[in-house]
Amino acid sequence: MNEYEKEAVRAIRDYAESRRNMWLQAPNGAKLSLATGTSLYCTPRDKSGPYTHVEVGFPTGIIPDSWKEYAEVPWDSETGEPMNWREADIYAWLPVELLADWLVANSASPKKED
């Protein structure tokens, strides 16, 4: 991870610890919801952090390959088959360091959106 990516992850981690829930928006318009707390897919499952893994919801833009194993894969109601993992709404227990992959893929600087 380069210095930019490390700084981005640090900024996100610090902000997440102060807010519990937040939206991130990349300059290309891609967005994701970042959530932490007692009933969410994060580590630790508390309100104090520091968080090593977070719950990401409803990401748009380029979804990095490194997120595949964390996808809560939706099922197609017509075929009964799993859908494309990139169509997942939730990525559970995603390591905070992997947020950098999304930031880089979407040419992002950490821009917080309220």
N, C-alpha and C positions, 0 to 999 in steps of 0.2 A: 504494500500500500504506500503510495507516495505521500508527501507532506500535505498536499491539498486534501487528499482523501482522509488522512488522519484528522486534520483540522475539521473537516465536514462532519465526521463521525463524532468527534468531541463536542462540537456545537449541538448536534442533534441529541446526543446523550444528555448533555447538561440541560437543554431545553425540555426534553421529555421528563426529566426528573422533577422539574419545577411545575409542569403542567398536567401530566398523566395522559392527556389526549391532545393531539394536534394534527393539523394538516400541513404537509410540505408541498410546495409548488416549485417545479423546475422552471428555468427561463423558457424552455420550449413548451410550457403549458402543462406538462405531465404533473399529476398530483398523486398523493397517497395519504392515507390516514395512519397515524402512528399512535398506538395505545398501550398503556401499562396500568396495572392495578391488580387487585385481589382476585377478580373473576376472569381475568384475561389471559391470553396465551403469551406470557412473558416470564422471565426469570430475573429476579425473584418475583413471586406472586404476592407483592405487597405494595404499599404506597410510598416506600422510602428509597428504593433502589440502593446502590447504583445498578442499573439494568444491563445485563449481558445479552439478553434475548428479548425481543419485543414482538408485539402483534401488529402486523401491517394489514390494512384493509383497503379495498377498492383502488388498487394502484392503476394508473393509466400510463401511457407512454411505452417505452421499451422495458420489458420485464426481463431481467438478467437470468441466464441459464443457472447461475448459482442459487437461485431461489427455488428451483424445481422441487427439491425434497421437502420443502416447508409448505407447499401449496395444499390447501384444503380443496381438493379437486371436486368440482360439481359433477353431477350425473345427469345425463340426458334423459328426460322423462319419457321420451318416445322410444328410444332404443335400449334404455337401461344400461348403456355403456358410459364409462367415464369420459368426460369432455377434455379438451386440451387444457393442460395444467396452467397455461398462461391466461386462461379465462377465469381462474380462481378469484374469488372475492376476498379471501382471507389467506394470509401467510402466517402460520403459527410458529412461535418460538424461533423467529428469524434472528440469527446472531447480528448484533448491532453493526459489526464490521461489514456485513454484506449490504448494508444501506449504501455504502460507498459505491458498490457496483451499479445501483440504480442511479445514483447521482451522476456518475461518470457517463453511463449509457444515455442519459438525458441531458448531458452537458449542463449540469446544475451546479449552482452555488447554493448553500443552505439558505433558502428564503422562507421565513416562517409566515404562515397565513393564519389569521385569526378568524 
